[in-house]
Amino acid sequence: MVAAAMTVWVSSIGIPERYVWQGIRYKVSDTPTPLEFDIDAVTHFDQIPTGWRFQGTNEDNNSLIFDVVSFDQGQEWRVLRTYN
């Protein structure tokens, strides 16, 4: 788990569109997929987290897959994991 903070801009219905991670700007370059959480296992949170998996591509045309989560209705996002 990376758990690094990131900035995410979402559409009017809450779907990630672009973001900044480690000072690099990315555009979401595929269709984001909602992450599912085991609600029974989430016992110490006040609310159910919002999570997405998506591919992001930066200005140098490098792409990564990101799993991201927010526990406060999209006010603060965290990277859970990245994939090449």
Short mmCIF file of the C-alpha atoms (twelve columns), coordinates in Angstrom:
data_MODEL
# 
_entry.id   MODEL 
# 
loop_
_atom_site.group_PDB 
_atom_site.id 
_atom_site.type_symbol 
_atom_site.label_atom_id 
_atom_site.label_alt_id 
_atom_site.label_comp_id 
_atom_site.label_asym_id 
_atom_site.label_seq_id 
_atom_site.Cartn_x 
_atom_site.Cartn_y 
_atom_site.Cartn_z 
_atom_site.pdbx_PDB_model_num 
ATOM 1  C CA . MET A 1  0.000   0.000  0.000   1 
ATOM 2  C CA . VAL A 2  1.399   3.342  -1.028  1 
ATOM 3  C CA . ALA A 3  -1.134  5.493  0.888   1 
ATOM 4  C CA . ALA A 4  0.384   8.634  -0.619  1 
ATOM 5  C CA . ALA A 5  -1.830  11.690 -0.915  1 
ATOM 6  C CA . MET A 6  -2.918  12.840 -4.346  1 
ATOM 7  C CA . THR A 7  -5.173  15.485 -5.861  1 
ATOM 8  C CA . VAL A 8  -8.080  14.197 -7.961  1 
ATOM 9  C CA . TRP A 9  -10.538 16.121 -10.118 1 
ATOM 10 C CA . VAL A 10 -13.799 14.303 -10.761 1 
ATOM 11 C CA . SER A 11 -16.719 14.729 -13.148 1 
ATOM 12 C CA . SER A 12 -20.061 16.147 -12.040 1 
ATOM 13 C CA . ILE A 13 -21.106 12.612 -11.055 1 
ATOM 14 C CA . GLY A 14 -17.919 11.834 -9.129  1 
ATOM 15 C CA . ILE A 15 -15.881 9.843  -11.659 1 
ATOM 16 C CA . PRO A 16 -12.121 10.624 -11.719 1 
ATOM 17 C CA . GLU A 17 -10.984 12.538 -14.823 1 
ATOM 18 C CA . ARG A 18 -7.518  13.886 -14.029 1 
ATOM 19 C CA . TYR A 19 -5.123  14.006 -11.095 1 
ATOM 20 C CA . VAL A 20 -1.699  14.946 -9.796  1 
ATOM 21 C CA . TRP A 21 0.497   12.371 -8.101  1 
ATOM 22 C CA . GLN A 22 4.105   12.982 -7.017  1 
ATOM 23 C CA . GLY A 23 4.020   16.345 -8.805  1 
ATOM 24 C CA . ILE A 24 3.088   14.787 -12.179 1 
ATOM 25 C CA . ARG A 25 -0.183  15.542 -13.972 1 
ATOM 26 C CA . TYR A 26 -2.161  12.619 -15.390 1 
ATOM 27 C CA . LYS A 27 -5.358  12.249 -17.381 1 
ATOM 28 C CA . VAL A 28 -7.550  9.226  -16.817 1 
ATOM 29 C CA . SER A 29 -7.091  7.308  -20.078 1 
ATOM 30 C CA . ASP A 30 -9.580  4.467  -19.647 1 
ATOM 31 C CA . THR A 31 -12.964 3.882  -18.035 1 
ATOM 32 C CA . PRO A 32 -12.583 4.008  -14.225 1 
ATOM 33 C CA . THR A 33 -13.858 0.958  -12.342 1 
ATOM 34 C CA . PRO A 34 -15.297 1.348  -8.840  1 
ATOM 35 C CA . LEU A 35 -13.423 -0.593 -6.159  1 
ATOM 36 C CA . GLU A 36 -15.515 -2.812 -3.931  1 
ATOM 37 C CA . PHE A 37 -14.851 -2.977 -0.207  1 
ATOM 38 C CA . ASP A 38 -15.795 -5.731 2.215   1 
ATOM 39 C CA . ILE A 39 -18.189 -3.756 4.406   1 
ATOM 40 C CA . ASP A 40 -18.079 -6.366 7.180   1 
ATOM 41 C CA . ALA A 41 -14.293 -5.951 7.372   1 
ATOM 42 C CA . VAL A 42 -14.505 -2.153 7.510   1 
ATOM 43 C CA . THR A 43 -15.264 -1.811 11.209  1 
ATOM 44 C CA . HIS A 44 -13.257 1.233  12.245  1 
ATOM 45 C CA . PHE A 45 -14.444 3.757  9.664   1 
ATOM 46 C CA . ASP A 46 -17.302 6.222  10.088  1 
ATOM 47 C CA . GLN A 47 -18.339 5.841  6.456   1 
ATOM 48 C CA . ILE A 48 -17.843 3.519  3.520   1 
ATOM 49 C CA . PRO A 49 -14.800 4.515  1.426   1 
ATOM 50 C CA . THR A 50 -15.037 5.545  -2.222  1 
ATOM 51 C CA . GLY A 51 -12.468 3.839  -4.425  1 
ATOM 52 C CA . TRP A 52 -11.537 3.621  -8.090  1 
ATOM 53 C CA . ARG A 53 -9.138  1.748  -10.363 1 
ATOM 54 C CA . PHE A 54 -8.108  3.536  -13.532 1 
ATOM 55 C CA . GLN A 55 -5.253  4.036  -15.949 1 
ATOM 56 C CA . GLY A 56 -3.590  7.427  -16.018 1 
ATOM 57 C CA . THR A 57 -1.343  8.779  -18.742 1 
ATOM 58 C CA . ASN A 58 1.013   11.707 -18.208 1 
ATOM 59 C CA . GLU A 59 2.295   14.328 -20.665 1 
ATOM 60 C CA . ASP A 60 5.251   12.072 -21.593 1 
ATOM 61 C CA . ASN A 61 2.746   9.379  -22.635 1 
ATOM 62 C CA . ASN A 62 3.736   7.091  -19.730 1 
ATOM 63 C CA . SER A 63 0.850   5.165  -18.203 1 
ATOM 64 C CA . LEU A 64 0.219   3.551  -14.818 1 
ATOM 65 C CA . ILE A 65 -2.768  1.807  -13.278 1 
ATOM 66 C CA . PHE A 66 -3.893  3.348  -9.980  1 
ATOM 67 C CA . ASP A 67 -6.100  2.112  -7.139  1 
ATOM 68 C CA . VAL A 68 -7.246  5.157  -5.167  1 
ATOM 69 C CA . VAL A 69 -9.524  5.673  -2.184  1 
ATOM 70 C CA . SER A 70 -11.245 8.492  -0.321  1 
ATOM 71 C CA . PHE A 71 -12.766 8.146  3.143   1 
ATOM 72 C CA . ASP A 72 -14.291 11.631 3.229   1 
ATOM 73 C CA . GLN A 73 -16.514 11.889 0.152   1 
ATOM 74 C CA . GLY A 74 -13.708 12.859 -2.215  1 
ATOM 75 C CA . GLN A 75 -12.133 15.629 -0.149  1 
ATOM 76 C CA . GLU A 76 -8.832  13.781 0.261   1 
ATOM 77 C CA . TRP A 77 -7.596  10.966 -1.955  1 
ATOM 78 C CA . ARG A 78 -4.919  8.345  -1.268  1 
ATOM 79 C CA . VAL A 79 -3.112  6.012  -3.655  1 
ATOM 80 C CA . LEU A 80 -3.510  2.436  -2.465  1 
ATOM 81 C CA . ARG A 81 -1.444  0.822  -5.197  1 
ATOM 82 C CA . THR A 82 0.069   1.467  -8.622  1 
ATOM 83 C CA . TYR A 83 0.754   -1.027 -11.414 1 
ATOM 84 C CA . ASN A 84 2.832   -0.820 -14.598 1 
# 
